[in-house]
Amino acid sequence: MYDPDTVSTPKKTQYGKAVNVGKLCEDTIMKLDEVIYNKDQNVMIYKKEYLFNISTSDTPTGTHRVFIPLNTQGKKTIRMSQFPLVGGN
């Protein structure tokens, strides 16, 4: 979610103001460029490159990552993580 009072940095990015994060997540998972299973952390990593900026002008990037943990933690809901990625793999 976009926060105009927060500056986006390469280590802490945020989505751009006009980005529909829910649709971006769905598109990344359903029309992915690559999926990786991280055995050590038991997590699926979905990768997608977009031809447009999904972040703010402070950290322009079209690289998106969605992490989905596969192990349950008791009765807790499994929470996925997603973010625009700047300068990484």
KOLDRENLO-468075 format. One record per residue (C-alpha): residue number from 1; residue in one letter; x, y, z. Coordinates in Angstrom, 3 decimals. Example, Ala and Ser with C-alpha at 12.3 -4.5 7.8 and 13.67 -1.06 7.14 Angstrom:
# KOLDRENLO-468075
@sevex=1 zavex=a c1=12.300 c2=-4.500 c3=7.800
@sevex=2 zavex=s c1=13.670 c2=-1.060 c3=7.140
//
This chain:
# KOLDRENLO-468075
@sevex=1 zavex=m c1=0.000 c2=0.000 c3=0.000
@sevex=2 zavex=y c1=1.298 c2=3.425 c3=-0.939
@sevex=3 zavex=d c1=2.293 c2=5.806 c3=1.866
@sevex=4 zavex=p c1=3.186 c2=9.313 c3=0.630
@sevex=5 zavex=d c1=4.989 c2=10.057 c3=3.911
@sevex=6 zavex=t c1=7.412 c2=7.145 c3=3.482
@sevex=7 zavex=v c1=10.443 c2=7.357 c3=1.216
@sevex=8 zavex=s c1=11.024 c2=4.188 c3=-0.769
@sevex=9 zavex=t c1=14.604 c2=2.866 c3=-0.580
@sevex=10 zavex=p c1=16.320 c2=-0.096 c3=-2.275
@sevex=11 zavex=k c1=16.129 c2=-2.027 c3=1.017
@sevex=12 zavex=k c1=12.561 c2=-0.978 c3=1.825
@sevex=13 zavex=t c1=10.522 c2=-0.462 c3=-1.322
@sevex=14 zavex=q c1=6.867 c2=0.349 c3=-1.607
@sevex=15 zavex=y c1=4.373 c2=0.072 c3=-4.420
@sevex=16 zavex=g c1=3.520 c2=3.096 c3=-6.524
@sevex=17 zavex=k c1=0.373 c2=5.079 c3=-5.812
@sevex=18 zavex=a c1=-1.575 c2=3.793 c3=-8.842
@sevex=19 zavex=v c1=-0.517 c2=0.132 c3=-8.510
@sevex=20 zavex=n c1=-3.276 c2=-2.398 c3=-7.779
@sevex=21 zavex=v c1=-1.279 c2=-4.653 c3=-5.453
@sevex=22 zavex=g c1=-3.876 c2=-7.440 c3=-5.371
@sevex=23 zavex=k c1=-3.982 c2=-7.737 c3=-9.158
@sevex=24 zavex=l c1=-0.193 c2=-7.514 c3=-9.352
@sevex=25 zavex=c c1=0.151 c2=-10.395 c3=-6.886
@sevex=26 zavex=e c1=-2.379 c2=-12.506 c3=-8.767
@sevex=27 zavex=d c1=-0.672 c2=-11.803 c3=-12.099
@sevex=28 zavex=t c1=2.760 c2=-12.632 c3=-10.672
@sevex=29 zavex=i c1=1.542 c2=-16.006 c3=-9.393
@sevex=30 zavex=m c1=-0.620 c2=-16.939 c3=-12.391
@sevex=31 zavex=k c1=1.605 c2=-15.596 c3=-15.210
@sevex=32 zavex=l c1=5.018 c2=-15.913 c3=-13.601
@sevex=33 zavex=d c1=8.390 c2=-15.711 c3=-15.300
@sevex=34 zavex=e c1=9.985 c2=-18.107 c3=-12.830
@sevex=35 zavex=v c1=9.140 c2=-20.035 c3=-9.669
@sevex=36 zavex=i c1=11.707 c2=-21.293 c3=-7.172
@sevex=37 zavex=y c1=11.288 c2=-23.636 c3=-4.235
@sevex=38 zavex=n c1=13.601 c2=-22.684 c3=-1.362
@sevex=39 zavex=k c1=14.068 c2=-25.959 c3=0.496
@sevex=40 zavex=d c1=15.875 c2=-24.411 c3=3.485
@sevex=41 zavex=q c1=13.019 c2=-22.025 c3=4.264
@sevex=42 zavex=n c1=10.236 c2=-24.196 c3=2.765
@sevex=43 zavex=v c1=8.917 c2=-21.301 c3=0.697
@sevex=44 zavex=m c1=7.798 c2=-20.791 c3=-2.903
@sevex=45 zavex=i c1=9.184 c2=-17.687 c3=-4.610
@sevex=46 zavex=y c1=7.314 c2=-16.334 c3=-7.624
@sevex=47 zavex=k c1=9.207 c2=-13.930 c3=-9.894
@sevex=48 zavex=k c1=7.908 c2=-11.613 c3=-12.591
@sevex=49 zavex=e c1=9.374 c2=-8.725 c3=-14.573
@sevex=50 zavex=y c1=7.093 c2=-5.926 c3=-15.739
@sevex=51 zavex=l c1=7.883 c2=-3.375 c3=-18.439
@sevex=52 zavex=f c1=6.540 c2=-0.564 c3=-16.257
@sevex=53 zavex=n c1=7.407 c2=0.846 c3=-12.850
@sevex=54 zavex=i c1=5.548 c2=-0.881 c3=-9.981
@sevex=55 zavex=s c1=7.348 c2=1.107 c3=-7.266
@sevex=56 zavex=t c1=7.731 c2=4.829 c3=-6.549
@sevex=57 zavex=s c1=9.904 c2=7.275 c3=-8.481
@sevex=58 zavex=d c1=12.467 c2=6.976 c3=-5.643
@sevex=59 zavex=t c1=13.085 c2=3.308 c3=-6.510
@sevex=60 zavex=p c1=11.824 c2=2.609 c3=-10.033
@sevex=61 zavex=t c1=11.616 c2=-1.112 c3=-10.821
@sevex=62 zavex=g c1=9.482 c2=-3.568 c3=-12.725
@sevex=63 zavex=t c1=10.744 c2=-6.538 c3=-10.714
@sevex=64 zavex=h c1=8.174 c2=-8.202 c3=-8.456
@sevex=65 zavex=r c1=8.529 c2=-11.031 c3=-5.936
@sevex=66 zavex=v c1=5.893 c2=-13.025 c3=-4.041
@sevex=67 zavex=f c1=6.974 c2=-15.376 c3=-1.237
@sevex=68 zavex=i c1=4.532 c2=-18.030 c3=0.002
@sevex=69 zavex=p c1=5.603 c2=-20.139 c3=3.011
@sevex=70 zavex=l c1=4.526 c2=-23.773 c3=2.805
@sevex=71 zavex=n c1=4.780 c2=-24.734 c3=6.460
@sevex=72 zavex=t c1=2.052 c2=-23.956 c3=8.969
@sevex=73 zavex=q c1=2.800 c2=-22.381 c3=12.315
@sevex=74 zavex=g c1=0.273 c2=-23.937 c3=14.638
@sevex=75 zavex=k c1=-3.117 c2=-22.325 c3=14.118
@sevex=76 zavex=k c1=-1.654 c2=-19.131 c3=12.672
@sevex=77 zavex=t c1=-2.657 c2=-18.115 c3=9.181
@sevex=78 zavex=i c1=0.142 c2=-18.495 c3=6.666
@sevex=79 zavex=r c1=1.079 c2=-15.010 c3=5.522
@sevex=80 zavex=m c1=2.722 c2=-14.377 c3=2.219
@sevex=81 zavex=s c1=5.112 c2=-11.543 c3=1.507
@sevex=82 zavex=q c1=5.388 c2=-9.497 c3=-1.667
@sevex=83 zavex=f c1=7.373 c2=-6.476 c3=-2.746
@sevex=84 zavex=p c1=8.947 c2=-4.587 c3=-5.644
@sevex=85 zavex=l c1=12.611 c2=-5.661 c3=-5.870
@sevex=86 zavex=v c1=15.321 c2=-3.133 c3=-6.684
@sevex=87 zavex=g c1=18.686 c2=-4.340 c3=-7.954
@sevex=88 zavex=g c1=18.522 c2=-7.987 c3=-7.031
@sevex=89 zavex=n c1=17.750 c2=-11.443 c3=-8.218
//
